[in-house]
Amino acid sequence: MSLVHIARASDSPYVDTVMHGHTLSAGVTVRPAENHWHMIVSKHDGGTNFIITGALTTSGIARWGADGEILWIRLKLGTFMPNLPAKVLLNKETILPNGAFQSFWLGGSTWQLPNYENADAFVDRLMHNEVLAYDPTVEAALKDQPQVLPERTLRHRFLRATGLSQTHIRQMERAQRAQRMLEQGISILDTIYDTGYFDQPHLTRSLKRFVGKTPAQILNSNQPQL
């Protein structure tokens, strides 16, 4: 394996997961779509970059070089940057300007680069200084909780905070559920029935779009090697 990493849940109400990894050699893999955006610290060839990675609407190819170090901070849905719209960040990596002494520029100020241990406190400081904001209507909408907002206002706030529509996120989450079921050895037909796809071609199109693999490829990849 050319990439090794560890991950942990977060105590911050604005962070989903924090991951830290090292690349042992150059590599390439099929990566799934991603409905969350990330803050990333990448160290490679003596340089360090702070990168904002927006949500990824479809699966694609991920590549990395050897001897690198990466910190991923996966933000919860509903956490966003008021001055950097989520829709603008879709399917992009934005490298922020470096400052002095292991710092970078964001929101008109310099910030010390976070690490695996202090990532939660780092995000909380950004929130306190209004570099980040959180819209609770996103989580409420995804949980189908009653809304007092007009539908048009809700769609606008959802798109502002995530860059995606509710429909797109639900389609992505359904594909992820189907992937988990197939990885557990559940049959294709049972997966179709339990996740509400029309038929196998519908499931296949969805998995190829959001996961980058067909149902058969997912099933076969989890078969024991003889």
C-alpha positions in Angstrom: 0.0 0.0 0.0 1.4 3.4 -1.0 -0.8 5.5 1.2 -1.3 4.9 5.0 -3.4 7.0 7.2 -5.2 7.2 10.5 -8.6 8.9 11.2 -10.6 10.0 14.2 -14.0 11.5 14.9 -14.1 15.1 16.0 -15.5 16.8 19.2 -16.1 19.9 17.2 -19.8 20.4 16.0 -18.4 21.7 12.7 -16.0 18.9 11.9 -16.9 15.4 10.7 -13.5 13.6 10.6 -9.8 14.4 10.9 -7.3 12.2 9.0 -3.6 12.1 8.8 -1.6 10.2 6.3 1.8 9.5 4.7 2.6 8.4 1.1 5.2 5.7 1.0 5.4 5.8 -2.8 3.6 7.4 -5.7 0.1 6.0 -6.4 -3.2 6.4 -8.2 -6.7 5.2 -7.3 -10.3 5.7 -8.2 -11.8 8.0 -5.7 -15.5 8.4 -4.9 -17.6 11.5 -5.1 -17.6 13.6 -1.9 -20.4 15.8 -0.6 -18.3 17.3 2.1 -15.5 19.9 1.6 -12.1 19.6 3.2 -9.3 21.7 4.5 -6.0 20.0 3.7 -2.4 20.5 4.8 -0.1 18.9 2.2 3.7 18.6 2.8 5.8 17.3 -0.2 9.3 18.0 -1.6 10.1 20.4 1.2 7.0 22.6 0.6 3.8 23.0 2.6 0.4 24.1 1.2 -2.9 24.8 2.8 -5.6 23.7 0.4 -9.3 24.1 0.3 -11.0 21.2 -1.6 -14.6 21.6 -2.5 -17.2 18.9 -2.7 -16.6 16.5 -5.6 -19.8 15.9 -7.6 -18.7 12.6 -9.3 -16.1 9.9 -8.9 -12.6 10.5 -10.4 -8.9 9.6 -10.2 -6.7 10.6 -7.3 -2.9 10.7 -7.6 -0.2 11.4 -5.1 3.6 11.5 -5.0 6.0 9.7 -2.8 7.2 10.8 0.7 4.4 13.2 1.4 2.4 14.0 4.5 -1.3 15.0 4.4 -3.8 16.2 7.0 -7.5 16.2 6.0 -10.1 18.1 7.9 -13.5 17.0 6.7 -16.1 19.7 7.5 -19.7 18.8 8.5 -22.4 19.6 6.0 -23.7 23.1 6.9 -20.3 24.4 7.7 -19.2 27.0 5.1 -17.0 30.0 4.4 -19.2 33.1 3.9 -16.5 34.9 1.8 -15.7 31.8 -0.4 -19.0 30.4 -1.7 -19.3 26.6 -1.6 -20.6 26.5 -5.2 -17.5 28.2 -6.4 -15.3 25.5 -4.8 -17.1 22.5 -6.4 -14.6 20.1 -8.0 -11.7 22.4 -7.3 -8.6 22.6 -5.2 -7.7 26.1 -4.1 -4.2 26.6 -2.7 -4.1 29.5 -0.2 -1.1 31.9 0.0 1.6 30.9 2.4 2.6 33.2 5.3 5.8 33.2 7.4 6.7 30.5 10.0 4.3 27.7 9.0 1.3 29.9 8.5 -1.1 30.8 5.6 -3.5 33.6 4.7 -7.3 33.2 5.0 -9.9 35.8 5.6 -7.5 38.7 5.6 -5.3 37.2 8.4 -2.5 34.7 8.8 -3.2 31.4 10.6 -0.8 28.8 12.0 -1.1 25.5 10.1 -3.2 23.0 12.1 -2.1 19.5 12.9 -3.8 16.2 13.7 -4.1 17.0 17.4 -5.3 20.6 17.3 -7.5 20.5 14.1 -10.8 20.8 16.1 -9.6 23.9 18.0 -8.3 25.4 14.8 -11.8 25.1 13.2 -13.4 26.5 16.3 -11.1 29.5 16.1 -12.1 30.1 12.5 -15.7 29.9 13.5 -15.2 32.4 16.4 -13.5 34.8 14.1 -16.4 34.4 11.5 -14.1 33.0 8.9 -16.4 30.0 9.0 -20.2 29.9 9.6 -22.7 27.1 10.2 -26.3 26.8 8.9 -28.3 24.3 11.0 -31.0 24.2 8.3 -28.8 21.9 6.2 -28.8 19.1 8.8 -32.5 19.6 9.6 -33.4 19.4 5.9 -31.4 16.2 5.4 -33.2 14.7 8.4 -36.6 15.7 6.9 -37.4 17.8 9.9 -40.2 20.3 9.6 -39.0 23.7 8.2 -40.5 27.1 8.9 -38.7 28.7 6.0 -40.2 29.0 2.5 -39.0 26.3 0.1 -37.2 28.8 -2.1 -35.3 30.3 0.9 -34.4 26.8 2.1 -33.0 25.8 -1.3 -30.9 29.0 -1.4 -29.4 28.5 2.0 -28.8 24.8 1.3 -26.9 25.7 -1.9 -25.0 28.5 -0.2 -23.7 26.2 2.6 -23.0 23.0 0.6 -22.7 24.0 -3.1 -25.1 21.1 -3.8 -28.8 20.4 -4.0 -30.5 18.2 -1.5 -31.4 15.8 -4.4 -27.7 15.5 -5.4 -26.6 14.7 -1.8 -29.4 12.2 -1.3 -28.4 10.4 -4.6 -24.8 10.3 -3.4 -25.7 9.0 0.0 -27.9 6.3 -1.6 -25.0 5.1 -3.8 -22.8 5.0 -0.7 -25.4 2.9 1.1 -25.5 0.5 -1.9 -21.7 0.3 -1.9 -21.6 -0.6 1.8 -24.2 -3.3 1.3 -22.3 -4.9 -1.6 -19.1 -4.7 0.4 -20.9 -6.8 3.0 -21.6 -9.4 0.5 -25.3 -8.6 0.0 -26.5 -9.6 -3.4 -27.1 -7.1 -6.2 -30.9 -7.8 -6.3 -31.3 -7.3 -2.6 -29.2 -4.1 -2.7 -31.5 -2.8 -5.5 -34.6 -3.6 -3.5 -33.3 -2.2 -0.2 -32.0 1.1 -1.6 -34.9 1.8 -3.9 -33.2 1.7 -7.3 -35.5 0.9 -10.3 -33.3 -2.0 -11.7 -29.7 -3.1 -12.1 -28.8 -0.6 -14.9 -30.1 2.2 -12.6 -27.9 1.0 -9.8 -24.9 0.5 -12.1 -25.2 4.1 -13.5 -25.4 5.5 -10.0 -22.4 3.6 -8.6 -20.2 4.4 -11.6 -21.1 8.1 -11.2 -20.6 8.4 -7.5 -18.3 5.5 -6.5 -16.4 4.8 -9.8 -17.1 1.1 -9.8 -19.8 -1.2 -11.0 -21.8 -3.5 -8.6 -19.8 -6.5 -9.8 -16.5 -4.8 -9.3 -17.5 -3.9 -5.7 -18.6 -7.5 -5.0 -15.5 -9.0 -6.5 -13.1 -6.7 -4.7 -14.3 -8.0 -1.4 -14.1 -11.7 -2.3 -11.4 -13.6 -0.4 -8.2 -14.2 -2.4 -7.4 -17.9 -3.0 
